Amino acid sequence: MTETPRQLWRDMTVFDGMQELPEPMAVITRGDRIETLCPMHEFDASLFQDAHDAGRGGVMTPGLVDCHTHLVFGGNRADEFERRLEGASYAEIAKAGGGILSTVRATREAGESELLELALPRLQALIDDGATTVEIKSGYGLNVADELKMLRVARRLGERLPVRVVTTLLGAHALPPEYQDTSDAYIDLVCDEMIPAAVAEGLADAVDVFCEKIAFSVTQCERVFQTAEAHGLPIKAHTEQLSNLGGTAMAARHGALSADHIEYLDEAGITAMADADSVAVILPGAFHTLRETQKPPIEALREAGIPIAVATDANPGSSPLFQPTLMLNLACTLFRLTPREALAGMTAHGAQALGSKEFGRLEVGALADLCVWDIQRPAELAYAVQPGRLRQRVFQGVITHER
């Protein structure tokens, strides 16, 4: 039987997903797993003579985890970008038929092949900036056929590129035009047809909702969660982005993996998240693009011990930003996270927001999703917005990028 090959990195400054380790390390992978992490002063090269010498020096982190994106969509919304700069609000644009619904029209008109070709460069941009796991939501189809179309494209993206794609059904994203006066009937469609169809095809890893005045009520979102639970799917939620409806507390009561945006999160929601061990996903790209002023309650989240994840929210309207390391900088400059917190937010805590501890960490037994950066300290990833620092990207033990 052929031995599974080993790879060896020496003299690495290691960020393990939660903190920078105090001394240079040797890191050894075997196949798709991390086999050994060893301080260099204890490293015995004679024990690893069969290992391929993969590199020396630099900073090694887990592969970045982008736990909230909307990468599959048709069209673009550059015109709305201009309108916002001229003074229109997100809610005003949505009420006038823009916003999510304009993307819905373009997405419905596009076939699977077109959506795939449009999404590939977006996903490649995330990969080129160190992402090894990316969550992709539906939510621009808003009927059974087009929501499933989006999820199939997301699955195909993970087959075409060396990245782990986690799919989330976001049927309750907005009210489609054909249901403008019958929102409960649309929730019936999501619960009675859309979720069962996605489960039957194995297309969804989780179910999400947009709980907001311009979207769906707490009661309606709870119905979606109950249906997801009945089908064995974990839940996530867009909550407290534009107002405080109490959606986060409700989601936490249902064991939500995460509550995302949460700018208007209150004490009751924080307490519920802490009790449920839910992750707070902050999305500084949307805050930046929409020029919001209400910041998430970062200090209260810290005090409650709630894990904070950071993601791009890459989408055509509120966060057309496709650079994960930019989010590290924005999380620090806009929300006052420390560089360590921001990087944990796109590694260990990002993975936790997706319900996994198998990636997002540099520890023995974890999946060998790694990045090696040409920097001196991990904090530099958040300090500077500077493409081109990625020396190596390793996905499931395979070096997919090297320079």
C-alpha positions as CSV (number, residue, x, y, z in Angstrom):
1,M,0.0,0.0,0.0
2,T,1.3,3.5,-1.0
3,E,2.0,5.8,2.0
4,T,-0.1,9.0,2.0
5,P,2.4,11.8,1.2
6,R,3.5,14.2,3.8
7,Q,4.2,17.9,3.4
8,L,6.4,20.0,5.7
9,W,6.6,23.7,6.4
10,R,9.3,25.0,8.8
11,D,9.9,28.2,10.7
12,M,6.3,29.3,10.4
13,T,4.7,32.1,12.3
14,V,1.3,30.4,13.0
15,F,-2.1,31.9,13.6
16,D,-4.1,28.8,14.7
17,G,-7.6,30.3,14.1
18,M,-7.8,32.0,17.6
19,Q,-4.4,33.4,18.3
20,E,-0.8,33.8,17.2
21,L,1.3,30.9,18.6
22,P,4.2,32.2,20.7
23,E,7.1,30.7,18.7
24,P,8.0,29.5,15.2
25,M,6.4,26.2,14.3
26,A,6.9,23.2,12.0
27,V,3.6,22.1,10.3
28,I,3.2,18.7,8.8
29,T,0.2,17.5,6.7
30,R,-0.6,14.0,5.6
31,G,-3.1,13.7,2.9
32,D,-6.0,16.1,3.6
33,R,-5.3,16.5,7.3
34,I,-2.9,18.3,9.6
35,E,-0.7,15.6,11.2
36,T,1.7,17.5,13.4
37,L,2.3,21.0,14.8
38,C,5.6,21.2,16.5
39,P,7.6,24.1,18.0
40,M,10.8,24.5,16.0
41,H,13.0,24.0,19.1
42,E,11.5,20.5,19.5
43,F,11.5,19.6,15.8
44,D,13.4,16.5,14.8
45,A,13.9,16.5,11.0
46,S,15.0,12.9,11.0
47,L,11.4,11.9,11.8
48,F,10.1,13.5,8.7
49,Q,12.6,12.6,6.0
50,D,9.8,11.3,3.8
51,A,8.0,14.7,3.8
52,H,8.0,17.1,0.8
53,D,9.7,20.4,1.8
54,A,6.8,22.8,1.1
55,G,8.4,26.0,2.4
56,R,10.0,28.0,5.1
57,G,9.1,31.2,6.9
58,G,6.2,33.5,6.5
59,V,2.9,33.5,8.3
60,M,0.6,30.5,8.1
61,T,-3.1,30.8,8.9
62,P,-6.1,28.5,8.3
63,G,-7.7,29.0,4.9
64,L,-10.1,31.9,5.1
65,V,-13.8,31.1,5.7
66,D,-16.3,33.5,4.1
67,C,-19.4,32.4,5.9
68,H,-21.9,34.8,4.3
69,T,-22.1,35.5,0.5
70,H,-24.6,35.9,-2.3
71,L,-22.3,35.1,-5.2
72,V,-24.9,33.7,-7.6
73,F,-26.9,36.4,-9.3
74,G,-27.7,38.0,-12.7
75,G,-27.1,41.6,-13.6
76,N,-25.6,44.3,-11.4
77,R,-26.9,47.3,-9.5
78,A,-24.4,50.1,-10.4
79,D,-27.4,52.4,-11.0
80,E,-28.5,52.0,-7.4
81,F,-25.0,52.7,-6.2
82,E,-25.3,56.0,-8.0
83,R,-28.8,56.6,-6.5
84,R,-27.6,56.0,-3.0
85,L,-24.9,58.5,-3.5
86,E,-27.5,61.0,-4.6
87,G,-29.4,60.5,-1.3
88,A,-31.8,57.6,-1.7
89,S,-32.0,55.1,1.2
90,Y,-31.8,51.3,0.9
91,A,-35.5,51.1,1.9
92,E,-36.6,53.7,-0.6
93,I,-34.8,51.9,-3.5
94,A,-36.4,48.7,-2.4
95,K,-39.9,50.2,-2.3
96,A,-39.5,51.6,-5.8
97,G,-38.9,48.1,-7.2
98,G,-35.1,48.3,-7.0
99,G,-32.9,46.5,-4.6
100,I,-33.2,42.8,-4.3
101,L,-36.1,42.6,-6.8
102,S,-34.1,44.1,-9.6
103,T,-31.6,41.3,-9.1
104,V,-34.5,38.8,-9.0
105,R,-35.6,39.8,-12.4
106,A,-32.1,39.4,-13.9
107,T,-31.5,36.1,-12.1
108,R,-34.8,34.6,-13.3
109,E,-34.0,35.5,-16.9
110,A,-30.5,33.8,-16.7
111,G,-30.0,30.1,-17.3
112,E,-27.8,28.0,-15.1
113,S,-24.8,28.1,-17.5
114,E,-24.9,31.9,-17.6
115,L,-25.2,32.2,-13.8
116,L,-22.3,29.8,-13.5
117,E,-20.1,31.8,-15.8
118,L,-21.0,35.1,-14.1
119,A,-20.2,33.7,-10.6
120,L,-16.9,31.9,-11.4
121,P,-14.8,35.1,-11.4
122,R,-16.4,36.3,-8.2
123,L,-15.6,33.1,-6.5
124,Q,-12.1,33.1,-8.0
125,A,-11.5,36.5,-6.5
126,L,-12.3,35.1,-3.0
127,I,-10.0,32.1,-3.6
128,D,-7.2,34.4,-4.9
129,D,-7.4,36.2,-1.5
130,G,-7.1,33.1,0.6
131,A,-10.6,31.7,0.9
132,T,-10.9,27.9,1.1
133,T,-14.5,27.8,2.3
134,V,-17.3,30.0,1.0
135,E,-21.0,29.9,1.9
136,I,-23.3,30.8,-1.0
137,K,-27.0,31.7,-0.4
138,S,-29.9,31.6,-2.9
139,G,-32.5,34.3,-2.5
140,Y,-32.7,36.0,-5.9
141,G,-35.1,33.5,-7.5
142,L,-38.0,33.7,-5.1
143,N,-39.9,30.8,-6.7
144,V,-39.2,27.1,-6.4
145,A,-37.6,26.6,-9.8
146,D,-35.3,29.6,-9.7
147,E,-34.2,29.1,-6.1
148,L,-33.2,25.5,-6.9
149,K,-31.5,26.8,-10.0
150,M,-29.3,29.1,-7.9
151,L,-28.5,26.3,-5.5
152,R,-27.5,23.9,-8.3
153,V,-25.2,26.6,-9.7
154,A,-23.6,27.0,-6.2
155,R,-23.0,23.3,-6.0
156,R,-21.4,23.4,-9.5
157,L,-19.1,26.2,-8.5
158,G,-17.7,23.9,-5.8
159,E,-17.1,21.3,-8.4
160,R,-15.4,23.6,-10.8
161,L,-13.0,25.3,-8.4
162,P,-10.8,24.1,-5.5
163,V,-13.0,25.5,-2.7
164,R,-15.5,24.2,-0.2
165,V,-18.9,25.6,-1.1
166,V,-21.6,25.5,1.6
167,T,-25.1,26.2,0.3
168,T,-27.9,28.0,2.1
169,L,-31.5,28.3,0.9
170,L,-32.7,31.9,1.4
171,G,-36.1,31.7,-0.1
172,A,-37.4,34.2,2.5
173,H,-35.2,37.0,1.2
174,A,-37.8,39.3,-0.2
175,L,-41.4,39.3,-1.3
176,P,-41.6,38.5,-5.1
177,P,-43.8,40.7,-7.3
178,E,-46.4,38.0,-7.7
179,Y,-47.0,37.9,-3.9
180,Q,-46.9,41.6,-3.1
181,D,-50.2,41.6,-1.3
182,T,-50.0,38.0,0.1
183,S,-46.8,37.6,2.1
184,D,-48.2,34.7,4.1
185,A,-49.0,32.8,0.9
186,Y,-45.4,33.2,-0.2
187,I,-44.2,31.9,3.2
188,D,-46.6,28.9,2.5
189,L,-44.7,28.4,-0.8
190,V,-41.3,28.5,1.0
191,C,-42.4,26.1,3.7
192,D,-44.6,23.7,1.7
193,E,-42.8,23.5,-1.6
194,M,-39.4,25.2,-1.7
195,I,-37.7,23.7,1.4
196,P,-39.0,20.1,0.6
197,A,-37.8,20.4,-3.0
198,A,-34.3,21.6,-2.0
199,V,-34.1,18.8,0.5
200,A,-35.2,16.2,-2.0
201,E,-32.4,17.3,-4.4
202,G,-29.8,17.6,-1.6
203,L,-29.1,21.2,-2.5
204,A,-29.2,23.0,0.8
205,D,-26.9,22.7,3.8
206,A,-28.9,25.3,5.8
207,V,-31.9,27.7,5.6
208,D,-31.8,31.4,6.1
209,V,-34.4,34.3,6.4
210,F,-34.4,38.1,6.1
211,C,-36.3,39.2,9.2
212,E,-36.9,42.9,8.6
213,K,-39.7,45.5,8.0
214,I,-38.9,45.5,4.3
215,A,-38.9,41.6,4.2
216,F,-40.6,39.2,6.6
217,S,-41.9,39.4,10.1
218,V,-40.7,37.5,13.1
219,T,-43.7,35.2,13.0
220,Q,-43.3,34.4,9.3
221,C,-39.6,33.7,9.8
222,E,-40.3,31.4,12.7
223,R,-42.6,29.4,10.4
224,V,-39.7,28.9,8.0
225,F,-37.4,27.8,10.8
226,Q,-39.9,25.3,12.1
227,T,-40.1,23.8,8.6
228,A,-36.3,23.7,8.2
229,E,-36.1,22.0,11.6
230,A,-38.7,19.4,10.5
231,H,-36.5,18.6,7.5
232,G,-33.3,18.4,9.6
233,L,-31.7,21.6,8.3
234,P,-29.8,24.0,10.5
235,I,-30.8,27.7,10.4
236,K,-29.2,31.1,10.0
237,A,-30.8,34.6,10.0
238,H,-30.4,38.1,8.6
239,T,-31.6,40.0,11.6
240,E,-31.5,43.5,13.1
241,Q,-29.9,45.1,10.1
242,L,-32.2,48.1,9.7
243,S,-34.3,47.9,12.8
244,N,-34.8,45.9,16.0
245,L,-37.7,43.4,15.4
246,G,-36.5,40.7,17.8
247,G,-35.6,38.3,15.1
248,T,-32.2,37.5,16.6
249,A,-33.7,36.3,19.9
250,M,-36.3,34.2,18.0
251,A,-33.6,32.7,15.8
252,A,-31.5,31.9,18.8
253,R,-34.4,30.1,20.5
254,H,-34.4,27.8,17.5
255,G,-30.7,27.2,17.8
256,A,-29.5,29.3,14.9
257,L,-26.0,28.8,13.9
258,S,-25.6,32.5,13.4
259,A,-27.4,35.8,13.3
260,D,-25.9,38.1,10.7
261,H,-25.7,41.9,10.3
262,I,-27.2,42.6,13.9
263,E,-26.5,46.4,13.9
264,Y,-29.6,47.0,16.0
265,L,-29.2,44.0,18.3
266,D,-30.5,44.6,21.8
267,E,-29.7,43.1,25.2
268,A,-32.4,40.5,24.9
269,G,-31.0,39.3,21.6
270,I,-27.5,39.2,23.0
271,T,-28.6,37.1,26.0
272,A,-30.5,34.7,23.7
273,M,-27.5,34.3,21.4
274,A,-25.2,33.6,24.4
275,D,-27.6,31.0,25.7
276,A,-27.8,29.3,22.2
277,D,-24.1,29.5,21.4
278,S,-25.0,31.3,18.2
279,V,-22.3,33.2,16.3
280,A,-22.6,36.9,15.5
281,V,-21.7,37.5,11.9
282,I,-20.7,41.1,11.2
283,L,-20.7,42.4,7.6
284,P,-18.6,45.5,7.4
285,G,-18.8,45.6,3.6
286,A,-22.6,46.3,3.7
287,F,-22.1,48.8,6.5
288,H,-19.5,50.6,4.4
289,T,-21.4,50.5,1.1
290,L,-24.7,51.6,2.6
291,R,-23.0,54.3,4.6
292,E,-24.7,53.1,7.8
293,T,-24.1,54.8,11.1
294,Q,-25.6,52.2,13.6
295,K,-22.8,49.8,14.5
296,P,-23.1,46.3,15.9
297,P,-22.8,46.2,19.7
298,I,-19.3,44.8,19.6
299,E,-18.4,45.4,23.2
300,A,-21.6,43.9,24.5
301,L,-20.9,40.8,22.3
302,R,-17.4,40.5,23.7
303,E,-18.7,40.8,27.3
304,A,-21.3,38.1,26.6
305,G,-18.6,35.8,25.1
306,I,-20.4,35.5,21.8
307,P,-18.1,34.4,18.9
308,I,-17.8,37.1,16.2
309,A,-17.4,36.1,12.6
310,V,-16.5,38.4,9.7
311,A,-17.7,37.9,6.1
312,T,-17.8,39.7,2.8
313,D,-21.6,39.6,2.3
314,A,-20.5,39.7,-1.4
315,N,-23.6,40.6,-3.3
316,P,-24.7,42.9,-6.2
317,G,-26.4,45.6,-4.1
318,S,-25.3,46.3,-0.6
319,S,-21.8,44.8,-0.6
320,P,-20.3,44.3,-4.1
321,L,-16.9,43.6,-2.5
322,F,-15.1,40.4,-3.2
323,Q,-11.9,40.6,-1.2
324,P,-11.9,38.8,2.2
325,T,-8.8,40.5,3.6
326,L,-10.4,43.9,2.9
327,M,-13.1,42.8,5.4
328,L,-10.5,42.2,8.0
329,N,-9.4,45.9,7.6
330,L,-13.0,47.2,7.6
331,A,-13.9,45.1,10.6
332,C,-11.1,46.8,12.5
333,T,-11.4,50.3,11.2
334,L,-15.3,50.5,11.2
335,F,-16.2,48.2,14.1
336,R,-13.0,48.4,16.2
337,L,-12.3,44.7,16.2
338,T,-8.7,43.9,17.0
339,P,-6.7,42.3,14.2
340,R,-6.7,39.0,16.1
341,E,-10.5,39.1,16.5
342,A,-11.0,39.9,12.8
343,L,-8.8,37.1,11.7
344,A,-10.5,34.7,14.1
345,G,-13.7,35.9,12.6
346,M,-12.7,34.7,9.1
347,T,-11.2,31.4,10.3
348,A,-12.4,29.6,13.5
349,H,-15.5,31.7,14.1
350,G,-16.4,31.7,10.4
351,A,-16.3,27.9,10.4
352,Q,-18.4,27.9,13.6
353,A,-21.0,30.0,11.9
354,L,-21.3,27.2,9.3
355,G,-21.5,24.6,12.0
356,S,-18.1,23.0,11.6
357,K,-14.9,22.6,13.6
358,E,-13.1,20.6,10.9
359,F,-11.8,23.7,9.1
360,G,-10.9,27.2,10.1
361,R,-8.3,26.0,12.6
362,L,-4.7,24.9,12.5
363,E,-4.7,21.9,14.8
364,V,-3.8,18.3,14.6
365,G,-6.6,16.4,12.9
366,A,-8.2,19.4,11.2
367,L,-8.6,19.6,7.5
368,A,-5.4,20.8,5.8
369,D,-6.9,24.1,4.5
370,L,-4.0,26.5,4.9
371,C,-2.6,29.8,3.6
372,V,1.0,31.0,3.7
373,W,1.4,34.8,3.5
374,D,4.5,36.9,2.7
375,I,4.1,39.0,5.8
376,Q,5.9,39.2,9.2
377,R,2.9,39.0,11.6
378,P,-0.8,38.0,11.2
379,A,-1.9,41.5,12.1
380,E,-0.6,42.7,8.8
381,L,-3.5,41.0,7.0
382,A,-5.9,43.5,8.7
383,Y,-3.5,46.4,8.8
384,A,-2.9,46.8,5.0
385,V,-5.3,46.4,2.1
386,Q,-2.7,44.9,-0.2
387,P,-3.4,42.1,-2.8
388,G,-0.5,39.8,-3.7
389,R,0.6,38.7,-0.3
390,L,-0.6,35.1,-0.6
391,R,2.4,32.8,-1.2
392,Q,0.6,29.5,-1.0
393,R,-3.0,28.3,-0.7
394,V,-3.6,24.7,0.4
395,F,-7.0,23.1,0.0
396,Q,-7.6,19.7,1.6
397,G,-3.8,19.1,1.5
398,V,-3.3,20.1,-2.1
399,I,-1.3,23.2,-2.9
400,T,-3.6,25.1,-5.4
401,H,-1.7,28.3,-5.5
402,E,2.0,29.0,-5.2
403,R,4.3,31.8,-6.2
